[in-house]
Amino acid sequence: MRASGDYGEREAMLNPLSLPNDVLAALRSVARIEQLLDERLATVDDRLRELDAQMARLPADLEQSLRPHLERQQEGVEKLHPELVANREHAEKLPGKVDGLRAEIQAVNKSVGAVNESVGGVNDELRAATAELRGVLHEVNEVRETVEPLQGPAERVARLSERLPGSG
């Protein structure tokens, strides 16, 4: 508090004994809080300096970590380069080869078409022959059905004829 009066007068000092205990405890805790905040601020400042130092080293650390990987990749690309060039050269020749193959395929297709036409006639002939053979097979089955029952008696007659005098 200020004493009333001129500007140059001194401030009046409070008597600590006249203050209630709660206020004194609060004032002491404010001092302790200020001390803790100063300590915490110092800790934060130290940590920030550490982080600044780490961030300053980060590009170098990244380069150190990534350089071997990037160098291996570069070596791999360099090893593949001749093969890639050869593949490109072969690929550039493909259109001409494909055109040649296309012409050959068209010629083969024409030949196959001609073969199909001639086979088509043979196929018709085979169908007719197959139908004819079925007819013959049917007739053979009829003869078999007729001859089979006669087989036993014919064998007996043959044995009998062998026993007769003058048989050959």
One Martini backbone bead per residue (centre of mass of N, CA, C, O) as a GRO file, in nm:
protein
  168
    1MET     BB    1   0.101   0.032   0.013
    2ARG     BB    2   0.016   0.373   0.008
    3ALA     BB    3   0.081   0.663   0.103
    4SER     BB    4  -0.048   0.949   0.146
    5GLY     BB    5   0.058   1.190  -0.093
    6ASP     BB    6   0.331   1.230  -0.217
    7TYR     BB    7   0.526   1.091  -0.458
    8GLY     BB    8   0.794   1.049  -0.261
    9GLU     BB    9   0.677   0.849  -0.092
   10ARG     BB   10   0.667   0.571   0.087
   11GLU     BB   11   0.604   0.257   0.129
   12ALA     BB   12   0.419   0.050   0.305
   13MET     BB   13   0.469  -0.199   0.528
   14LEU     BB   14   0.393  -0.512   0.601
   15ASN     BB   15   0.288  -0.708   0.856
   16PRO     BB   16   0.322  -1.046   0.897
   17LEU     BB   17   0.160  -1.074   1.173
   18SER     BB   18  -0.118  -0.945   1.050
   19LEU     BB   19  -0.148  -1.192   0.887
   20PRO     BB   20  -0.291  -1.453   0.786
   21ASN     BB   21  -0.208  -1.783   0.751
   22ASP     BB   22  -0.323  -1.833   0.466
   23VAL     BB   23  -0.168  -1.606   0.329
   24LEU     BB   24   0.115  -1.702   0.403
   25ALA     BB   25   0.093  -1.977   0.264
   26ALA     BB   26   0.037  -1.863  -0.015
   27LEU     BB   27   0.301  -1.703  -0.045
   28ARG     BB   28   0.488  -1.948  -0.015
   29SER     BB   29   0.368  -2.108  -0.257
   30VAL     BB   30   0.442  -1.903  -0.470
   31ALA     BB   31   0.744  -1.936  -0.434
   32ARG     BB   32   0.749  -2.241  -0.496
   33ILE     BB   33   0.622  -2.221  -0.775
   34GLU     BB   34   0.842  -2.044  -0.894
   35GLN     BB   35   1.068  -2.249  -0.855
   36LEU     BB   36   0.941  -2.483  -1.019
   37LEU     BB   37   0.916  -2.322  -1.282
   38ASP     BB   38   1.217  -2.267  -1.315
   39GLU     BB   39   1.300  -2.563  -1.327
   40ARG     BB   40   1.118  -2.644  -1.564
   41LEU     BB   41   1.233  -2.435  -1.761
   42ALA     BB   42   1.520  -2.547  -1.755
   43THR     BB   43   1.444  -2.828  -1.860
   44VAL     BB   44   1.318  -2.733  -2.125
   45ASP     BB   45   1.567  -2.587  -2.230
   46ASP     BB   46   1.750  -2.834  -2.238
   47ARG     BB   47   1.572  -3.003  -2.429
   48LEU     BB   48   1.573  -2.799  -2.663
   49ARG     BB   49   1.878  -2.810  -2.710
   50GLU     BB   50   1.886  -3.108  -2.777
   51LEU     BB   51   1.689  -3.093  -3.017
   52ASP     BB   52   1.852  -2.894  -3.181
   53ALA     BB   53   2.097  -3.079  -3.211
   54GLN     BB   54   1.946  -3.312  -3.348
   55MET     BB   55   1.841  -3.144  -3.588
   56ALA     BB   56   2.120  -3.066  -3.692
   57ARG     BB   57   2.202  -3.384  -3.738
   58LEU     BB   58   1.984  -3.512  -3.923
   59PRO     BB   59   2.091  -3.485  -4.212
   60ALA     BB   60   2.346  -3.651  -4.157
   61ASP     BB   61   2.206  -3.906  -4.053
   62LEU     BB   62   2.038  -3.959  -4.304
   63GLU     BB   63   2.268  -3.982  -4.499
   64GLN     BB   64   2.413  -4.213  -4.352
   65SER     BB   65   2.169  -4.413  -4.372
   66LEU     BB   66   2.101  -4.383  -4.696
   67ARG     BB   67   2.357  -4.414  -4.869
   68PRO     BB   68   2.390  -4.726  -4.890
   69HIS     BB   69   2.119  -4.774  -5.022
   70LEU     BB   70   2.158  -4.590  -5.269
   71GLU     BB   71   2.414  -4.730  -5.371
   72ARG     BB   72   2.284  -5.008  -5.420
   73GLN     BB   73   2.081  -4.907  -5.623
   74GLN     BB   74   2.281  -4.799  -5.826
   75GLU     BB   75   2.422  -5.067  -5.876
   76GLY     BB   76   2.171  -5.215  -5.978
   77VAL     BB   77   2.120  -5.029  -6.218
   78GLU     BB   78   2.396  -5.072  -6.351
   79LYS     BB   79   2.354  -5.379  -6.396
   80LEU     BB   80   2.078  -5.345  -6.565
   81HIS     BB   81   2.135  -5.162  -6.806
   82PRO     BB   82   2.228  -5.361  -7.029
   83GLU     BB   83   1.965  -5.524  -7.025
   84LEU     BB   84   1.775  -5.290  -7.094
   85VAL     BB   85   1.902  -5.224  -7.363
   86ALA     BB   86   1.863  -5.502  -7.490
   87ASN     BB   87   1.557  -5.508  -7.459
   88ARG     BB   88   1.502  -5.263  -7.631
   89GLU     BB   89   1.628  -5.372  -7.891
   90HIS     BB   90   1.441  -5.616  -7.913
   91ALA     BB   91   1.173  -5.457  -7.908
   92GLU     BB   92   1.231  -5.297  -8.173
   93LYS     BB   93   1.218  -5.573  -8.351
   94LEU     BB   94   0.927  -5.689  -8.314
   95PRO     BB   95   0.743  -5.568  -8.534
   96GLY     BB   96   0.874  -5.719  -8.772
   97LYS     BB   97   0.832  -6.004  -8.659
   98VAL     BB   98   0.526  -5.985  -8.630
   99ASP     BB   99   0.467  -5.938  -8.925
  100GLY     BB  100   0.589  -6.205  -9.019
  101LEU     BB  101   0.405  -6.384  -8.846
  102ARG     BB  102   0.142  -6.287  -8.963
  103ALA     BB  103   0.195  -6.394  -9.248
  104GLU     BB  104   0.233  -6.689  -9.165
  105ILE     BB  105  -0.045  -6.726  -9.034
  106GLN     BB  106  -0.210  -6.666  -9.286
  107ALA     BB  107  -0.096  -6.900  -9.451
  108VAL     BB  108  -0.185  -7.122  -9.258
  109ASN     BB  109  -0.485  -7.058  -9.266
  110LYS     BB  110  -0.517  -7.120  -9.565
  111SER     BB  111  -0.420  -7.412  -9.549
  112VAL     BB  112  -0.632  -7.504  -9.345
  113GLY     BB  113  -0.871  -7.439  -9.524
  114ALA     BB  114  -0.797  -7.637  -9.748
  115VAL     BB  115  -0.794  -7.886  -9.570
  116ASN     BB  116  -1.086  -7.863  -9.475
  117GLU     BB  117  -1.211  -7.897  -9.751
  118SER     BB  118  -1.085  -8.176  -9.814
  119VAL     BB  119  -1.183  -8.312  -9.550
  120GLY     BB  120  -1.480  -8.272  -9.594
  121GLY     BB  121  -1.500  -8.479  -9.825
  122VAL     BB  122  -1.383  -8.716  -9.664
  123ASN     BB  123  -1.590  -8.708  -9.443
  124ASP     BB  124  -1.827  -8.784  -9.621
  125GLU     BB  125  -1.707  -9.054  -9.709
  126LEU     BB  126  -1.682  -9.173  -9.424
  127ARG     BB  127  -1.978  -9.170  -9.360
  128ALA     BB  128  -2.065  -9.357  -9.589
  129ALA     BB  129  -1.879  -9.593  -9.506
  130THR     BB  130  -1.996  -9.629  -9.224
  131ALA     BB  131  -2.282  -9.696  -9.313
  132GLU     BB  132  -2.200  -9.941  -9.481
  133LEU     BB  133  -2.063 -10.100  -9.250
  134ARG     BB  134  -2.315 -10.127  -9.080
  135GLY     BB  135  -2.467 -10.299  -9.282
  136VAL     BB  136  -2.264 -10.531  -9.292
  137LEU     BB  137  -2.271 -10.593  -8.989
  138HIS     BB  138  -2.566 -10.668  -8.986
  139GLU     BB  139  -2.536 -10.907  -9.180
  140VAL     BB  140  -2.328 -11.064  -9.014
  141ASN     BB  141  -2.514 -11.103  -8.771
  142GLU     BB  142  -2.726 -11.267  -8.921
  143VAL     BB  143  -2.536 -11.497  -9.003
  144ARG     BB  144  -2.450 -11.572  -8.721
  145GLU     BB  145  -2.734 -11.641  -8.616
  146THR     BB  146  -2.757 -11.874  -8.826
  147VAL     BB  147  -2.483 -12.039  -8.782
  148GLU     BB  148  -2.447 -12.105  -8.480
  149PRO     BB  149  -2.665 -12.333  -8.455
  150LEU     BB  150  -2.495 -12.508  -8.686
  151GLN     BB  151  -2.218 -12.580  -8.563
  152GLY     BB  152  -2.259 -12.843  -8.412
  153PRO     BB  153  -2.367 -13.020  -8.643
  154ALA     BB  154  -2.126 -12.965  -8.835
  155GLU     BB  155  -1.914 -13.104  -8.655
  156ARG     BB  156  -2.042 -13.385  -8.657
  157VAL     BB  157  -2.035 -13.424  -8.964
  158ALA     BB  158  -1.730 -13.398  -8.989
  159ARG     BB  159  -1.658 -13.644  -8.814
  160LEU     BB  160  -1.817 -13.845  -8.980
  161SER     BB  161  -1.671 -13.800  -9.252
  162GLU     BB  162  -1.393 -13.903  -9.142
  163ARG     BB  163  -1.495 -14.206  -9.096
  164LEU     BB  164  -1.539 -14.247  -9.374
  165PRO     BB  165  -1.482 -14.403  -9.648
  166GLY     BB  166  -1.280 -14.195  -9.858
  167SER     BB  167  -1.180 -13.981  -9.679
  168GLY     BB  168  -0.939 -13.715  -9.687
   0.00000   0.00000   0.00000
